[in-house]
Structures are given as C-alpha cells and as structure tokens.
Amino acid sequence: MDIPKLYIGLFLFIFFLLLGVGHLHSQPSTQKQSGAQIQIPQVNITIGGNEKKDELSVALQILILMTVLTLAPSILIMMTCFTRIVVVLHFLRQALATQTQPPNQLLISLALFLTVFVMQPVIEKANREGIQPYLREEINQQQALENIVNPFKEFMLKYTRQEDIALFLKLSGGKRPRDASELSIWTIIPAYTLSELRIAFQIGFLLFVPFLVLDMIIASVLMSLGMFLLPPQLISLPLKLLLFVLVDGWYLVIDSLLKGLITI
C-alpha cells in the first residue's frame, strides 16, 4: 500500500509522542510547587484500536515499512537481475575504452528499467497473490509475506547453480532440504548473487574478446610501420566505436541479456 510521506511523518510523530507520554507516565506524577500538589494529566493515545489480535499495530507496521524502504536498494540488487545487467554494461564500457561514456547514471538507469521490465511478471504475481488478498483481509500478514516472497524465490532458483546453494548450505550447517521450496530465503539470496556474478563475468569476457583482438591488430600494424610514439588506443577507439555501431552492438547486447532472463 502506498502511504504519502506526510502521513508517514505524522504517524511517526504520533508514535514517538506515544513513547514519550508512556515514559512520563512511568515517572512520579507529583511535584511540589508552593506547597501544592500538581497532578500531571494522563494522556492515552491509541492507534488502530479495532485491530485483530494477530495483526501488528499501525505504528509497528509503519516502522517495518520504513525499514523495508531503507533496505530497498539491497533488495533490488540481491533479489533481481539488476546485478547481471549492470555488471555486463560496465564491462561493455570498459571493453570499448570510452572511459566515462556512457556515464554511470545512464548505465544504472538503463539497468534499472531493464530490471523492472524483466521482473514485471514476478512483481505482478507477488501483488496478485500477496498484497491484494491482504488488503482485502483474506489472509493474514504471515501468509501475505510468504506469498510475496515465493515468486522471487522461484525466479532466483531458476538462475542459481546447485553448487552455490550447496556451498551456503554447507557453511550454514543446515540439513539438505528434500525440495527446493524448503530452502530459506537467506540461503537463496547469496547463492543467487554469486551465480549472477559468475554469469556476468562470463558475458564480460566474451565482450572483451573482439575488442582485444582489434587492439592487438592495430598495435601490430603501428609497430610494423614504426609508429612507436603513436598510442594504439588513439587509433583503436574510433574503430571500436565504428565496429560497434555497424553491428548494432547495443541491440545485440540487450537482446542477449533479456533472452537469457525472460522465459517465453
């Protein structure tokens, strides 16, 4: 559920005010001033008083929401295909030797939108099976959390090597599960990230090979012509750009990345 920032701030203010009032209430409520006894009025603030017993209070829900928003970048990086895409794009820029072109902001933004494009079915499934039933009060919070996480677990398990899962199971000392669905999310996430880094580095190596061959050819030609003072990068860079444009490199790279991530 989307909560406006103003409401979040208001609820947090009331929450901390509630804590402050509780602290004052726990202290002695009498003070002596001119021989008279002054009573501090008791103030009780209730948020969501008609809640079910198995549901969390609104203040705690907001606290959890703020925690999730704080961890959102880590969740994005570790539980989606963002890692593979952004690493491959950076390897491509290094292979072209264009230094800061395209800039980091552009590469990260492109990787972010490609990630949303790939993860759209997973997000829709999590919303359909977890968020919407919870908003309709058809399931409790525990079931909603499981229904939201399960689509991401299925996506990550599809691209995670068994060797990486076995590694973290061995390090954690846990028993081997009978089924992949029994794996903990805390075991799947690092194993999935390790597998994604492996695939990204493999793709990066394949991207470097043609440009490396072009650099070697140009360096050999310059040496044979006796042009030792002319840097090979000065000649190879425009040729790399020309070659990359002629073969429609951006289309080929993005097409290969998305075909490896989208199952039709």
C-alpha positions in Angstrom: 0.0 0.0 0.0 1.4 3.4 -0.9 1.4 5.8 2.1 2.1 9.5 1.5 5.2 10.8 3.1 3.2 13.3 5.1 1.1 10.6 6.6 4.3 8.6 7.4 5.8 11.6 9.2 2.5 12.2 11.1 2.3 8.6 12.2 5.9 8.5 13.3 5.4 11.7 15.2 2.4 10.2 17.0 4.4 7.0 17.6 7.3 8.8 19.3 4.8 11.1 21.1 3.2 7.9 22.4 6.6 6.6 23.6 7.3 10.0 25.3 3.9 10.0 27.0 4.5 6.5 28.3 7.8 7.5 29.7 6.3 10.4 31.5 3.5 8.2 32.8 6.1 5.8 34.3 7.7 8.7 36.3 6.2 10.0 39.6 3.3 12.2 38.7 3.5 14.6 41.7 5.6 17.7 42.0 5.7 20.2 44.9 5.3 23.8 44.0 4.4 26.3 46.7 3.3 23.5 49.0 0.6 22.4 46.5 0.4 19.1 44.7 0.2 19.3 40.9 -1.2 16.3 39.1 0.1 15.6 35.6 -2.8 14.7 33.4 -2.8 11.3 31.9 -2.9 11.1 28.1 -3.7 7.9 26.3 -3.3 7.7 22.5 -4.5 4.7 20.7 -3.7 4.0 17.1 -5.9 1.4 15.3 -7.8 0.3 18.4 -10.1 -2.1 16.5 -7.2 -4.3 15.3 -7.3 -8.0 15.3 -5.2 -9.9 17.9 -2.9 -11.5 15.3 -2.2 -8.2 13.5 0.6 -5.7 14.2 -0.2 -2.2 15.4 -0.2 0.6 12.8 2.9 2.2 14.4 4.8 -1.1 14.1 3.7 -1.6 10.6 5.0 1.9 9.7 8.3 1.1 11.4 8.5 -2.1 9.3 7.7 -0.1 6.2 10.4 2.4 6.9 12.9 -0.5 7.4 11.9 -2.1 4.1 12.3 1.3 2.3 15.8 1.6 3.8 16.7 -1.9 2.6 15.1 -1.4 -0.8 18.4 -0.8 -2.7 19.9 -4.0 -1.3 16.7 -6.0 -2.1 16.8 -4.6 -5.6 20.4 -5.6 -6.1 20.3 -9.0 -4.5 16.9 -10.4 -5.4 16.6 -9.3 -9.1 18.5 -9.4 -12.3 19.9 -5.9 -11.7 23.3 -7.3 -10.7 23.8 -9.2 -14.0 22.7 -6.3 -16.2 24.7 -3.5 -14.5 27.9 -5.6 -14.4 27.6 -6.5 -18.1 27.0 -2.9 -19.1 30.1 -1.7 -17.1 32.2 -4.5 -18.7 31.0 -3.3 -22.1 32.0 0.3 -21.4 35.5 -1.0 -20.3 35.8 -3.1 -23.4 35.1 0.0 -25.6 37.6 2.0 -23.6 35.3 5.1 -23.6 36.2 6.0 -20.0 33.1 7.6 -18.6 30.8 7.4 -21.7 28.1 6.4 -21.2 28.1 7.9 -17.7 27.3 5.8 -14.6 23.9 7.5 -14.1 22.8 6.4 -17.6 24.0 2.8 -17.2 22.4 2.4 -13.8 19.1 3.9 -15.0 19.1 1.7 -18.1 19.8 -1.4 -15.9 17.1 -0.3 -13.5 14.4 0.0 -16.2 15.5 -3.3 -17.8 15.3 -4.9 -14.4 11.7 -3.7 -14.0 10.9 -5.0 -17.5 12.2 -8.4 -16.7 10.8 -8.6 -13.2 7.3 -7.4 -14.1 5.7 -10.9 -14.2 7.2 -11.6 -10.8 6.1 -8.4 -9.3 2.6 -8.8 -10.7 2.4 -12.3 -9.2 3.5 -11.1 -5.8 0.9 -8.3 -5.9 -1.9 -10.7 -7.1 -1.2 -13.4 -4.6 0.1 -11.5 -1.6 -0.6 -7.8 -1.5 -4.2 -7.7 -2.9 -5.5 -10.6 -0.8 -4.0 -9.0 2.3 -5.6 -5.6 1.5 -9.0 -7.4 1.1 -8.3 -9.0 4.5 -8.5 -12.5 3.0 -5.1 -13.6 4.5 -3.0 -12.6 7.5 0.3 -10.9 7.4 2.4 -14.1 7.7 0.6 -15.6 4.7 0.9 -12.3 2.7 4.7 -12.2 3.4 5.1 -15.8 2.2 3.0 -15.1 -1.0 5.1 -12.0 -1.8 8.5 -13.7 -1.3 7.6 -17.0 -3.1 7.6 -15.6 -6.6 11.0 -14.0 -6.0 12.3 -17.3 -4.7 11.1 -19.1 -7.8 12.8 -16.6 -10.0 16.1 -16.8 -8.1 16.1 -20.6 -8.0 15.7 -20.7 -11.8 19.1 -19.0 -12.3 21.0 -20.3 -9.3 23.5 -23.1 -9.6 23.2 -26.1 -7.3 26.9 -25.8 -6.4 26.3 -22.3 -5.0 23.3 -23.4 -3.0 25.2 -26.4 -1.6 28.1 -24.0 -0.6 25.9 -21.9 1.6 24.0 -24.9 3.0 27.4 -26.3 4.0 28.6 -23.1 5.5 25.3 -22.6 7.5 25.5 -26.2 8.8 21.9 -26.8 7.8 20.4 -30.1 6.6 19.9 -30.7 2.9 16.2 -30.0 2.2 14.1 -32.5 0.3 12.7 -29.9 -2.0 14.0 -26.5 -3.3 10.9 -24.8 -1.9 12.1 -25.6 1.6 15.2 -23.5 1.2 15.5 -20.5 3.3 15.5 -17.1 1.5 18.7 -16.2 3.4 20.4 -19.2 1.7 19.0 -18.4 -1.8 19.9 -14.7 -1.9 23.7 -15.0 -1.6 23.8 -18.2 -3.8 21.8 -16.4 -6.5 24.0 -13.3 -6.3 27.1 -15.5 -6.6 25.6 -17.2 -9.7 24.7 -13.9 -11.3 28.2 -12.5 -10.8 29.6 -15.7 -12.4 27.4 -15.3 -15.5 28.0 -11.6 -15.7 31.8 -12.1 -15.8 31.4 -14.8 -18.4 29.5 -12.4 -20.6 32.0 -9.7 -19.9 34.9 -11.9 -21.1 33.0 -12.6 -24.4 32.5 -8.9 -24.8 36.2 -8.2 -24.3 37.5 -10.7 -26.9 36.6 -8.9 -30.2 37.8 -5.6 -28.9 41.0 -7.1 -27.6 41.7 -8.7 -31.0 41.2 -5.3 -32.6 43.6 -3.7 -30.2 46.3 -6.3 -30.9 45.9 -5.9 -34.7 46.2 -2.1 -34.5 49.2 -2.3 -32.2 50.9 -4.8 -34.6 50.3 -2.5 -37.6 51.6 0.6 -35.8 54.8 -1.3 -34.8 55.3 -2.6 -38.3 55.1 0.9 -39.6 57.5 2.2 -37.0 55.0 4.5 -35.3 56.1 3.8 -31.8 55.2 7.2 -30.4 51.6 7.0 -31.6 49.3 5.4 -28.9 47.4 2.4 -30.2 44.3 3.5 -28.2 44.1 6.7 -30.2 43.5 4.7 -33.4 41.6 1.8 -32.0 38.9 3.8 -30.1 37.2 5.3 -33.2 37.5 1.9 -35.0 35.8 0.2 -32.0 33.0 2.7 -32.0 32.6 2.3 -35.8 32.5 -1.5 -35.4 30.1 -1.4 -32.5 27.7 0.9 -34.4 27.9 -1.2 -37.6 26.9 -4.4 -35.9 24.2 -2.6 -33.8 26.0 -3.5 -30.6 23.6 -2.1 -28.1 20.7 -4.1 -29.7 22.7 -7.3 -29.6 23.9 -6.9 -26.0 20.4 -6.0 -24.7 18.8 -8.7 -26.8 21.1 -11.4 -25.5 20.7 -10.2 -21.9 16.9 -10.2 -21.9 16.7 -13.5 -23.8 18.7 -15.1 -21.1 16.4 -13.7 -18.4 13.0 -13.9 -20.0 11.4 -17.4 -20.4 8.7 -17.2 -23.1 
